[in-house]
Amino acid sequence: MTVRIDCVWEDWADRSVGLPAYESAGAAGADIRANLHNKASRLIAPMQRALIPTGLRLAVPDGFEAQIRPRSGLALNHGITLPNAPGTIDSDYRGELGVILVNLGEQTFEVTHGMRIAQMVIAPVVQAVFQRVEMLGDTTRSSSGFGSTGL
């Protein structure tokens, strides 16, 4: 299945960075690149967070969301991840796409202009109807707490 995602550049954005793109035929996530003002690198110290601009605005169709997820190589090699993973871009959001990165590593990390910083997965959305009831049905687990099913 394919879904069309309309994209527009911010006025200041460097268009040569390119739109999100799938890097292999079987990729579930399209890579998102940093689009830095004046192409100036950003440093993220250990345990620090930073909002990294992409220069893009998206129009996600009704019935879908864009999930922003970490890149496994950045997480493994540098401790760079997303503190709100997965981040969600709702279908009614039209602001700039920014990616919040956190450095869980031991060294300062340099985000460079055009660097692949995250991946975006487009997923269908199901909205629930929440209803108050007097009692919930019982299950084998019932109200046993966190970790109650074992390791």
Contacts in CASP RR format, 6 or more apart in sequence:
PFRMAT RR
TARGET T0000
AUTHOR 0000-0000-0000
METHOD contacts of the structure
MODEL  1
MTVRIDCVWEDWADRSVGLPAYESAGAAGADIRANLHNKASRLIAPMQRA
LIPTGLRLAVPDGFEAQIRPRSGLALNHGITLPNAPGTIDSDYRGELGVI
LVNLGEQTFEVTHGMRIAQMVIAPVVQAVFQRVEMLGDTTRSSSGFGSTG
L
3 61 0 8 1.000
3 64 0 8 1.000
3 122 0 8 1.000
4 61 0 8 1.000
5 20 0 8 1.000
5 58 0 8 1.000
5 59 0 8 1.000
5 60 0 8 1.000
5 61 0 8 1.000
5 66 0 8 1.000
5 122 0 8 1.000
6 58 0 8 1.000
6 59 0 8 1.000
7 19 0 8 1.000
7 20 0 8 1.000
7 56 0 8 1.000
7 57 0 8 1.000
7 58 0 8 1.000
7 59 0 8 1.000
8 56 0 8 1.000
8 57 0 8 1.000
9 15 0 8 1.000
9 55 0 8 1.000
9 56 0 8 1.000
10 35 0 8 1.000
10 53 0 8 1.000
10 55 0 8 1.000
10 56 0 8 1.000
10 57 0 8 1.000
10 96 0 8 1.000
12 37 0 8 1.000
12 55 0 8 1.000
13 35 0 8 1.000
13 54 0 8 1.000
13 55 0 8 1.000
13 56 0 8 1.000
14 35 0 8 1.000
14 39 0 8 1.000
14 113 0 8 1.000
17 33 0 8 1.000
17 34 0 8 1.000
17 35 0 8 1.000
17 55 0 8 1.000
17 113 0 8 1.000
17 114 0 8 1.000
18 33 0 8 1.000
19 56 0 8 1.000
20 30 0 8 1.000
20 31 0 8 1.000
20 32 0 8 1.000
20 33 0 8 1.000
20 56 0 8 1.000
20 120 0 8 1.000
21 30 0 8 1.000
21 31 0 8 1.000
22 29 0 8 1.000
22 30 0 8 1.000
22 31 0 8 1.000
23 31 0 8 1.000
27 119 0 8 1.000
28 121 0 8 1.000
29 69 0 8 1.000
29 119 0 8 1.000
29 120 0 8 1.000
29 121 0 8 1.000
30 119 0 8 1.000
30 120 0 8 1.000
30 121 0 8 1.000
31 71 0 8 1.000
31 116 0 8 1.000
31 118 0 8 1.000
31 119 0 8 1.000
31 120 0 8 1.000
32 54 0 8 1.000
32 68 0 8 1.000
32 97 0 8 1.000
32 99 0 8 1.000
32 116 0 8 1.000
32 117 0 8 1.000
32 118 0 8 1.000
32 119 0 8 1.000
32 120 0 8 1.000
33 54 0 8 1.000
33 114 0 8 1.000
33 115 0 8 1.000
33 116 0 8 1.000
33 117 0 8 1.000
34 42 0 8 1.000
34 52 0 8 1.000
34 53 0 8 1.000
34 54 0 8 1.000
34 99 0 8 1.000
34 111 0 8 1.000
34 112 0 8 1.000
34 113 0 8 1.000
34 114 0 8 1.000
34 115 0 8 1.000
34 117 0 8 1.000
35 53 0 8 1.000
35 54 0 8 1.000
35 55 0 8 1.000
35 56 0 8 1.000
35 113 0 8 1.000
35 114 0 8 1.000
36 42 0 8 1.000
36 52 0 8 1.000
36 53 0 8 1.000
36 111 0 8 1.000
36 112 0 8 1.000
36 113 0 8 1.000
36 114 0 8 1.000
37 53 0 8 1.000
39 113 0 8 1.000
40 113 0 8 1.000
41 110 0 8 1.000
41 111 0 8 1.000
41 112 0 8 1.000
41 113 0 8 1.000
42 50 0 8 1.000
42 52 0 8 1.000
42 110 0 8 1.000
42 111 0 8 1.000
43 108 0 8 1.000
43 109 0 8 1.000
43 110 0 8 1.000
43 111 0 8 1.000
44 50 0 8 1.000
44 80 0 8 1.000
44 101 0 8 1.000
44 102 0 8 1.000
44 103 0 8 1.000
44 108 0 8 1.000
44 109 0 8 1.000
44 110 0 8 1.000
44 111 0 8 1.000
45 103 0 8 1.000
45 108 0 8 1.000
46 103 0 8 1.000
46 104 0 8 1.000
46 105 0 8 1.000
46 106 0 8 1.000
46 107 0 8 1.000
46 108 0 8 1.000
47 102 0 8 1.000
47 103 0 8 1.000
47 104 0 8 1.000
48 102 0 8 1.000
48 103 0 8 1.000
49 83 0 8 1.000
49 100 0 8 1.000
49 101 0 8 1.000
49 102 0 8 1.000
49 103 0 8 1.000
50 100 0 8 1.000
50 101 0 8 1.000
50 111 0 8 1.000
51 98 0 8 1.000
51 99 0 8 1.000
51 100 0 8 1.000
52 98 0 8 1.000
52 99 0 8 1.000
52 100 0 8 1.000
52 101 0 8 1.000
52 111 0 8 1.000
52 117 0 8 1.000
53 96 0 8 1.000
53 98 0 8 1.000
54 96 0 8 1.000
54 97 0 8 1.000
54 98 0 8 1.000
54 99 0 8 1.000
55 96 0 8 1.000
55 97 0 8 1.000
55 98 0 8 1.000
56 96 0 8 1.000
56 97 0 8 1.000
57 94 0 8 1.000
57 95 0 8 1.000
57 96 0 8 1.000
57 97 0 8 1.000
58 66 0 8 1.000
58 89 0 8 1.000
58 93 0 8 1.000
58 94 0 8 1.000
58 97 0 8 1.000
59 94 0 8 1.000
60 66 0 8 1.000
60 89 0 8 1.000
60 90 0 8 1.000
60 91 0 8 1.000
60 93 0 8 1.000
60 122 0 8 1.000
61 91 0 8 1.000
62 91 0 8 1.000
63 91 0 8 1.000
63 124 0 8 1.000
63 125 0 8 1.000
64 91 0 8 1.000
64 122 0 8 1.000
64 123 0 8 1.000
64 124 0 8 1.000
64 125 0 8 1.000
65 88 0 8 1.000
65 89 0 8 1.000
65 90 0 8 1.000
65 91 0 8 1.000
65 122 0 8 1.000
65 123 0 8 1.000
65 125 0 8 1.000
66 88 0 8 1.000
66 89 0 8 1.000
66 120 0 8 1.000
66 121 0 8 1.000
66 122 0 8 1.000
66 123 0 8 1.000
67 86 0 8 1.000
67 87 0 8 1.000
67 88 0 8 1.000
67 89 0 8 1.000
67 120 0 8 1.000
67 121 0 8 1.000
67 122 0 8 1.000
67 123 0 8 1.000
68 82 0 8 1.000
68 85 0 8 1.000
68 86 0 8 1.000
68 87 0 8 1.000
68 88 0 8 1.000
68 89 0 8 1.000
68 97 0 8 1.000
68 99 0 8 1.000
68 118 0 8 1.000
68 119 0 8 1.000
68 120 0 8 1.000
69 82 0 8 1.000
69 85 0 8 1.000
69 86 0 8 1.000
69 87 0 8 1.000
69 118 0 8 1.000
69 119 0 8 1.000
69 120 0 8 1.000
69 121 0 8 1.000
70 80 0 8 1.000
70 81 0 8 1.000
70 82 0 8 1.000
70 85 0 8 1.000
70 118 0 8 1.000
70 119 0 8 1.000
71 80 0 8 1.000
71 116 0 8 1.000
71 117 0 8 1.000
71 118 0 8 1.000
71 119 0 8 1.000
74 80 0 8 1.000
74 81 0 8 1.000
74 117 0 8 1.000
75 81 0 8 1.000
78 103 0 8 1.000
78 105 0 8 1.000
78 107 0 8 1.000
78 109 0 8 1.000
79 103 0 8 1.000
79 104 0 8 1.000
79 105 0 8 1.000
79 109 0 8 1.000
80 101 0 8 1.000
80 102 0 8 1.000
80 103 0 8 1.000
80 104 0 8 1.000
80 105 0 8 1.000
80 109 0 8 1.000
80 117 0 8 1.000
81 101 0 8 1.000
81 102 0 8 1.000
81 104 0 8 1.000
82 99 0 8 1.000
82 100 0 8 1.000
82 101 0 8 1.000
82 102 0 8 1.000
82 118 0 8 1.000
83 100 0 8 1.000
83 102 0 8 1.000
84 100 0 8 1.000
86 121 0 8 1.000
89 97 0 8 1.000
89 120 0 8 1.000
91 125 0 8 1.000
99 117 0 8 1.000
99 118 0 8 1.000
101 111 0 8 1.000
101 117 0 8 1.000
101 118 0 8 1.000
103 109 0 8 1.000
111 117 0 8 1.000
141 148 0 8 1.000
141 149 0 8 1.000
END
